[in-house]
């Protein structure tokens, strides 16, 4: 039990460390992009952390298999490099015991990955769609940034607001430039002391300005008219924003299974490919982690990474092939998993008695022929 806890703990700590490092790097890149969108006024600033947190399950889908694979390589590589595995073998701990223990842990990781890919990730994608649509629907007010020229949702005017109250409901010192609605129309400039945004039942939004002055005229003529007003309204959004077309990745798994067609089949195979790949990758990682003390614990890291990339690229390529109808839906990605499993078993048994007997059998037949 002590050896069991020690090996499980070493592998789990390595997997967790790799996962945290990779997720931090990728999330930092996404954070910069989302922050840039917020500074450009594309999304409200208060939604930055919400959108970033919803990205976490989507990124975890990609990172979990890699962290599981690298975790085994790093943990067992260090144990081999420090000759601890030699001591464990001398005390009766066989390589097959280590493999069984690793497979047991891989099933737990695969269950967690399955929950993420089948339920959490589709939910987070759908939730992100809803939040962005709501932000777009409220763009008349929530996307206004003080001190910046911004185009209204219907692209008929440009607004500049000096200040916005803390509750976001009151605009101070508003500048508005309206372009002509038709050829030969008048261009108008409006400046008001205050204003606010109102929305009617249809979803249309009106910018209501108070205590201001409007200058209107043709750009080709120096003549213009000046009108002082107490209240002035301009429509900044025509109607409620329609719901965007969803990707299949946002569909709940139960709804996805009801869909027909190659794209739905490809999405289904991709979702189950992530948890299925974890036991196979961890099985392959066990023999690959076997290094000599002179090689160091990272002695086989590069070829192992190349193997992982090959497996991952095959899955991506197969997904595209299923979407195009090149690969039958029934075949899906099963053949990739089968190849990975066979490769892992060969790597595992080639130095064992069974593998040696099989090799001798093949060699003997070959020499006989």
C-alpha positions in Angstrom: 0.0 0.0 0.0 2.9 2.4 0.7 4.3 1.7 -2.8 0.9 2.1 -4.2 0.4 5.5 -2.6 3.9 6.6 -3.5 3.6 5.8 -7.2 0.1 7.2 -7.5 1.1 10.3 -5.7 4.2 10.9 -7.8 2.2 10.5 -11.1 -0.7 12.6 -9.9 1.5 15.5 -8.7 3.4 15.5 -12.0 0.1 15.5 -14.0 -1.3 18.3 -11.9 1.8 20.4 -12.2 1.9 20.0 -16.0 -1.8 20.8 -16.2 -1.5 24.0 -14.1 1.6 25.2 -16.1 -0.1 24.6 -19.5 -3.4 26.0 -18.5 -1.8 29.1 -17.0 0.2 29.8 -20.2 -2.8 29.3 -22.5 -5.2 31.2 -20.2 -2.8 34.1 -20.1 -2.8 34.3 -23.8 -6.6 34.2 -23.9 -6.8 36.8 -21.2 -4.7 39.2 -23.2 -7.0 38.7 -26.3 -10.2 39.1 -24.3 -8.8 42.2 -22.5 -7.9 43.7 -25.9 -11.5 43.0 -27.1 -12.8 44.7 -23.9 -10.5 47.7 -24.4 -11.8 48.0 -28.0 -15.4 48.1 -26.7 -16.3 44.8 -28.3 -17.3 43.3 -25.0 -18.2 45.0 -21.7 -15.3 45.1 -19.3 -17.2 43.5 -16.4 -17.6 40.3 -18.5 -13.8 39.7 -19.0 -13.4 37.3 -16.0 -16.7 35.5 -16.8 -15.7 34.8 -20.4 -12.2 33.8 -19.3 -13.6 31.3 -16.7 -15.9 29.8 -19.4 -12.9 29.2 -21.6 -11.3 27.0 -18.9 -13.3 23.8 -19.6 -12.8 24.3 -23.4 -9.1 24.5 -23.0 -9.0 21.6 -20.4 -10.3 19.3 -23.1 -7.1 19.7 -25.0 -4.7 19.9 -22.0 -5.9 17.0 -19.9 -4.7 14.2 -22.2 -1.3 15.9 -22.7 -0.8 16.5 -18.9 -1.8 12.8 -18.2 0.8 11.6 -20.7 3.6 13.9 -19.6 2.8 13.3 -16.0 3.6 9.6 -16.3 6.7 10.2 -18.3 8.1 12.8 -15.9 7.2 10.9 -12.7 8.4 7.4 -13.8 11.4 9.0 -15.7 12.6 10.5 -12.4 12.1 7.3 -10.5 14.0 5.3 -13.2 16.8 8.0 -13.3 17.2 7.9 -9.5 17.3 4.1 -9.6 14.3 3.9 -7.3 12.6 1.6 -9.8 15.5 -0.8 -9.6 15.1 -0.9 -5.9 11.3 -1.4 -6.3 11.9 -4.3 -8.7 14.3 -5.9 -6.2 11.6 -5.8 -3.6 9.2 -7.6 -5.8 7.4 -4.7 -7.5 7.1 -5.8 -11.1 6.7 -3.6 -14.2 3.3 -5.2 -14.7 2.3 -4.0 -11.3 3.3 -0.5 -12.2 1.4 -0.7 -15.4 -1.8 -1.9 -13.6 -1.5 0.9 -11.1 -1.1 3.4 -13.9 -4.1 2.1 -15.7 -6.1 2.4 -12.6 -5.2 6.0 -12.2 -5.9 6.6 -15.9 -9.5 5.4 -15.5 -10.0 8.0 -12.8 -8.5 10.7 -15.1 -10.5 9.5 -18.0 -13.8 9.7 -16.0 -12.9 13.3 -15.1 -12.1 14.1 -18.7 -15.3 12.5 -19.9 -17.3 14.8 -17.6 -15.5 17.8 -19.0 -15.8 16.8 -22.7 -19.4 15.4 -22.6 -21.1 17.9 -20.2 -19.0 20.8 -18.9 -17.4 22.0 -22.2 -20.6 22.1 -24.2 -22.3 23.9 -21.4 -19.5 26.5 -21.2 -19.6 27.1 -24.9 -23.4 27.6 -24.9 -23.2 29.9 -21.9 -20.5 32.0 -23.6 -22.8 32.3 -26.7 -25.6 33.5 -24.4 -23.4 36.0 -22.6 -22.0 37.5 -25.8 -25.4 37.7 -27.3 -26.8 39.5 -24.2 -23.8 41.9 -24.3 -24.5 42.6 -28.0 -28.1 43.2 -27.2 -27.1 45.6 -24.4 -24.4 47.2 -26.5 -26.2 50.5 -26.6 -25.1 51.2 -23.0 -22.9 48.5 -21.5 -20.3 48.7 -24.3 -19.9 52.5 -24.0 -16.5 53.4 -22.7 -15.8 56.9 -21.4 -13.3 59.0 -23.4 -13.6 57.0 -26.6 -15.4 57.5 -30.0 -17.7 54.6 -30.6 -20.1 53.6 -33.4 -23.7 52.8 -32.5 -25.1 49.3 -33.1 -27.0 50.4 -36.2 -23.9 52.2 -37.5 -25.8 55.4 -38.0 -23.9 57.6 -35.5 -20.7 58.0 -33.5 -20.9 58.7 -29.8 -18.3 60.2 -27.4 -19.1 60.2 -23.7 -17.0 62.0 -21.2 -18.2 60.2 -18.1 -20.6 57.4 -17.1 -22.1 57.2 -13.7 -21.1 54.3 -11.4 -24.4 52.5 -11.9 -24.0 52.9 -15.7 -27.4 54.6 -16.2 -26.4 58.2 -16.6 -24.1 59.6 -19.3 -22.4 63.0 -18.8 -21.3 65.4 -21.6 -22.3 63.4 -24.6 -21.1 64.2 -28.2 -23.0 62.7 -31.1 -22.2 62.8 -34.8 -25.0 61.5 -37.2 -24.3 60.6 -40.8 -27.0 61.4 -43.4 -29.6 58.6 -43.7 -29.7 59.1 -47.5 -27.7 60.8 -50.3 -28.0 64.6 -50.1 -29.1 64.5 -46.4 -27.8 66.6 -43.6 -25.0 65.7 -41.3 -25.6 66.7 -37.7 -23.5 67.2 -34.6 -25.1 67.1 -31.2 -23.7 68.0 -27.8 -25.7 67.4 -24.7 -25.0 67.9 -20.9 -26.4 64.5 -20.1 -28.2 61.4 -21.5 -29.2 57.8 -21.0 -30.2 54.8 -23.0 -33.7 53.4 -23.1 -35.0 50.2 -24.6 -38.6 49.5 -25.7 -40.5 46.2 -25.8 -39.2 45.3 -29.3 -35.6 45.5 -28.1 -34.9 48.8 -30.0 -32.7 51.2 -28.1 -32.9 55.0 -28.0 -30.2 57.4 -26.8 -32.0 60.2 -25.0 -30.1 63.4 -24.6 -30.9 66.3 -22.3 -30.1 70.0 -22.4 -28.0 70.3 -25.6 -27.5 71.8 -29.0 -27.7 70.3 -32.5 -25.8 71.6 -35.5 -27.1 70.4 -38.9 -26.2 71.1 -42.5 -24.7 69.8 -45.7 -21.0 69.1 -45.7 -20.7 70.9 -49.1 -22.3 74.1 -47.8 -21.0 76.5 -45.1 -24.6 77.2 -44.0 -26.0 75.2 -41.1 -28.8 75.4 -38.5 -28.5 75.5 -34.8 -31.2 74.1 -32.6 -31.2 74.1 -28.8 -33.2 71.4 -27.2 -34.2 70.1 -23.8 -34.7 66.5 -24.9 -33.4 64.8 -28.0 -33.7 61.1 -29.0 -31.9 59.0 -31.6 -32.3 55.3 -32.2 -29.0 53.5 -31.8 -30.3 49.9 -32.3 -33.2 48.8 -34.5 -34.4 45.7 -32.7 -33.4 42.8 -30.5 -30.3 41.0 -31.7 -31.1 37.7 -33.3 -29.7 34.5 -31.8 -26.5 33.5 -33.6 -26.1 30.1 -35.3 -24.6 27.7 -32.8 -21.7 25.4 -33.5 -22.2 21.7 -32.8 -19.7 21.9 -30.0 -22.2 23.9 -27.9 -24.9 21.3 -28.1 -25.5 19.2 -25.0 -24.4 15.6 -25.6 -27.9 14.3 -25.4 -29.0 16.7 -28.1 -26.0 15.9 -30.2 -26.8 12.2 -30.2 -30.2 13.1 -31.8 -28.5 14.9 -34.7 -27.7 13.2 -38.0 -25.1 13.9 -40.5 -21.3 13.7 -40.7 -20.6 16.8 -38.8 -22.6 15.6 -35.8 -20.9 12.2 -36.0 -17.5 13.9 -36.1 -18.3 16.0 -33.0 -19.5 12.9 -31.1 -16.4 10.9 -31.9 -14.2 13.8 -30.9 -15.9 14.1 -27.5 -15.5 10.5 -26.6 -12.0 10.4 -28.2 -10.5 12.6 -25.4 -11.4 10.3 -22.4 -10.7 7.2 -24.5 -7.2 8.4 -25.4 -6.1 8.9 -21.8 -5.7 5.2 -20.8 -4.0 4.5 -24.1 -1.6 7.4 -23.8 -0.8 6.5 -20.2 -0.2 2.9 -21.2 2.2 4.0 -23.9 3.9 6.3 -21.4 4.9 3.5 -19.0 7.4 1.8 -21.2 8.5 5.1 -22.7 9.5 6.4 -19.3 12.0 3.7 -18.8 15.4 5.4 -19.0 18.9 4.7 -17.8 20.3 6.9 -15.0 22.8 8.4 -17.5 20.0 9.5 -19.8 18.3 11.6 -17.2 14.6 11.8 -16.4 13.9 13.7 -19.6 15.8 11.3 -21.8 12.8 10.1 -23.9 10.7 13.2 -23.6 11.2 14.5 -27.1 10.4 11.2 -29.0 7.4 10.8 -26.6 6.1 14.2 -27.5 6.5 13.4 -31.1 4.4 10.3 -30.6 1.8 12.3 -28.7 1.6 14.9 -31.5 1.2 12.1 -34.1 -1.7 10.6 -32.1 -3.3 14.0 -31.7 -2.9 15.0 -35.3 -4.4 11.7 -36.4 -7.5 12.5 -34.3 -7.8 16.0 -35.7 -7.3 14.8 -39.3 -9.8 12.0 -38.8 -12.4 14.5 -37.4 -12.1 16.5 -40.6 -12.3 13.4 -42.7 -15.5 12.3 -41.0 -17.0 15.8 -41.5 -16.2 15.5 -45.2 -17.6 12.0 -45.5 -14.2 10.6 -46.4 -14.2 8.2 -43.5 -17.4 6.3 -42.6 -19.2 7.5 -39.5 -19.3 4.0 -38.1 -15.5 3.6 -38.4 -15.0 7.0 -36.8 -11.8 7.3 -34.7 -11.9 3.8 -33.4 -9.1 2.6 -35.6 -6.7 5.3 -34.2 -7.5 4.1 -30.7 -6.9 0.5 -31.8 -3.6 1.4 -33.3 -2.5 3.2 -30.2 -3.6 0.3 -27.9 -1.7 -2.2 -30.1 1.4 0.0 -30.1 1.2 0.4 -26.3 0.8 -3.4 -25.7 3.8 -4.1 -28.1 5.9 -1.6 -26.2 4.9 -3.1 -22.9 5.5 -6.8 -23.7 8.5 -6.6 -26.0 10.9 -7.1 -23.2 8.8 -9.5 -21.2 8.8 -13.3 -21.5 5.6 -13.3 -23.6 7.1 -10.7 -26.0 10.3 -12.6 -26.3 8.5 -15.9 -27.0 6.4 -14.2 -29.7 9.5 -12.6 -31.2 11.2 -15.9 -31.3 8.2 -17.5 -32.9 8.1 -14.8 -35.6 11.9 -15.1 -36.1 11.7 -18.9 -36.3 9.0 -18.8 -38.9 10.8 -16.2 -40.9 14.0 -18.3 -40.9 12.0 -21.3 -41.8 10.5 -19.5 -44.8 
